[in-house]
Amino acid sequence: LPTCPASNSSRGSELSVRSIRYRWLAVTTVVFGIAGWQVNAWATRNGFPAPVLNFTALLTVAFIVGFTLFLGLRVRRWRNGEREKPLDPIAAARTLVLAQATAYAGALLLGWHGGIFLDQLGLWEMRPNHAPTWASLALSVGGMIMIATGLVVERFCRIPPEDHNGGEENNSGGEYA
């Protein structure tokens, strides 16, 4: 398991942090896609509006993506040698956890709104109002961007493995900053 050096107040211990599991991202997306599809189908049958977030939710997605990238770039600069001041290990660990949470939240957003979008496509010809369809598509794209940001920032937090074998490739994957 990769480790993230994090000093505990009384003892210097290492916090074990797992990388993002691609399988769990896929499972989250599929499960929430099915749930979004089913809830939207039920809402449509019972005369309720589609359960999509408003377009203004994209502002929140943009803020989360921007903030995650900002913190991730700070860790990447330190990792790449710009070390005027030391990197706080707790801040690096928090950045890593934020990146992972962003990816999983993006998977949830992509699944839910992707399922709704697929269900709404079948109603395209029958409905005059396509706002829920466009909103679900836009938020699905926002979820994809959140997943990509989380994965990229997680990579920013990874320190390359040290070369102990005189040039032979080390497949340990390194550890987190």
DOSEBA-994648 format. One record per residue (C-alpha): x, y negated, z negated. Coordinates in steps of 0.02 Angstrom, whole numbers, always signed. Layout:
- X:Y:Z;
...
***
This chain:
- +0:+0:+0;
- +62:-175:+36;
- +92:-279:-118;
- +72:-461:-152;
- +194:-532:-280;
- +85:-613:-410;
- +150:-661:-577;
- +38:-622:-721;
- +53:-750:-862;
- +146:-634:-979;
- +218:-503:-863;
- +279:-503:-684;
- +170:-371:-604;
- +129:-339:-423;
- -49:-345:-362;
- -93:-209:-239;
- -189:-278:-89;
- -254:-170:+52;
- -262:-228:+231;
- -426:-254:+318;
- -501:-89:+368;
- -558:-100:+549;
- -677:+45:+520;
- -764:-50:+379;
- -779:-203:+490;
- -863:-95:+622;
- -976:-9:+494;
- -1027:-177:+421;
- -1066:-245:+594;
- -1169:-93:+645;
- -1265:-78:+481;
- -1312:-261:+479;
- -1349:-255:+666;
- -1476:-117:+636;
- -1547:-212:+487;
- -1561:-374:+586;
- -1646:-283:+729;
- -1771:-197:+613;
- -1811:-353:+511;
- -1834:-456:+669;
- -1947:-323:+745;
- -2052:-320:+585;
- -2059:-510:+579;
- -2112:-520:+762;
- -2250:-391:+738;
- -2318:-483:+587;
- -2313:-658:+660;
- -2162:-723:+564;
- -2020:-822:+643;
- -1856:-737:+686;
- -1742:-725:+533;
- -1597:-821:+608;
- -1493:-957:+530;
- -1510:-1131:+601;
- -1381:-1203:+721;
- -1315:-1308:+577;
- -1245:-1148:+502;
- -1112:-1162:+638;
- -1044:-1313:+544;
- -1018:-1203:+392;
- -936:-1069:+500;
- -821:-1202:+575;
- -774:-1265:+402;
- -736:-1089:+338;
- -632:-1050:+492;
- -538:-1215:+482;
- -502:-1200:+296;
- -444:-1020:+313;
- -330:-1067:+457;
- -261:-1216:+361;
- -213:-1108:+212;
- -149:-969:+325;
- -37:-1087:+423;
- +37:-1148:+259;
- +84:-969:+213;
- +149:-936:+391;
- +262:-1088:+385;
- +338:-1025:+223;
- +356:-849:+294;
- +444:-916:+449;
- +576:-1008:+348;
- +509:-1182:+312;
- +538:-1168:+126;
- +563:-1345:+60;
- +458:-1298:-90;
- +418:-1125:-158;
- +258:-1038:-111;
- +143:-1006:-257;
- +114:-817:-255;
- -62:-838:-324;
- -105:-960:-184;
- -36:-836:-56;
- -140:-696:-131;
- -295:-806:-129;
- -263:-850:+52;
- -252:-665:+95;
- -414:-627:+3;
- -499:-775:+88;
- -443:-709:+257;
- -513:-538:+219;
- -677:-610:+153;
- -691:-717:+310;
- -671:-564:+421;
- -801:-463:+325;
- -924:-610:+319;
- -899:-630:+506;
- -938:-445:+531;
- -1099:-467:+432;
- -1146:-623:+531;
- -1105:-540:+697;
- -1205:-384:+654;
- -1360:-471:+587;
- -1374:-600:+726;
- -1316:-478:+861;
- -1458:-360:+813;
- -1582:-503:+818;
- -1514:-562:+986;
- -1536:-389:+1062;
- -1714:-380:+997;
- -1753:-555:+1059;
- -1691:-514:+1235;
- -1837:-395:+1257;
- -1956:-539:+1220;
- -1873:-664:+1338;
- -2011:-660:+1469;
- -2153:-669:+1342;
- -2093:-814:+1236;
- -2087:-997:+1284;
- -1972:-1038:+1137;
- -1797:-968:+1160;
- -1717:-1063:+1015;
- -1703:-907:+903;
- -1619:-813:+1045;
- -1491:-949:+1075;
- -1462:-973:+888;
- -1433:-787:+862;
- -1311:-785:+1009;
- -1217:-937:+944;
- -1204:-865:+769;
- -1147:-697:+839;
- -1005:-789:+926;
- -970:-879:+762;
- -957:-710:+677;
- -833:-651:+808;
- -728:-807:+778;
- -733:-777:+590;
- -673:-597:+615;
- -532:-653:+728;
- -480:-790:+606;
- -479:-670:+461;
- -372:-545:+554;
- -250:-678:+615;
- -229:-758:+444;
- -204:-587:+366;
- -59:-564:+488;
- +9:-735:+436;
- +18:-672:+258;
- +118:-517:+301;
- +306:-525:+272;
- +401:-421:+401;
- +490:-269:+327;
- +674:-288:+289;
- +797:-195:+398;
- +881:-67:+285;
- +926:+59:+421;
- +1051:-40:+525;
- +933:-80:+669;
- +815:+68:+663;
- +633:+22:+665;
- +549:+20:+495;
- +366:+69:+507;
- +317:+24:+330;
- +227:-131:+394;
- +302:-249:+267;
- +214:-327:+121;
- +107:-480:+93;
- +180:-650:+48;
***
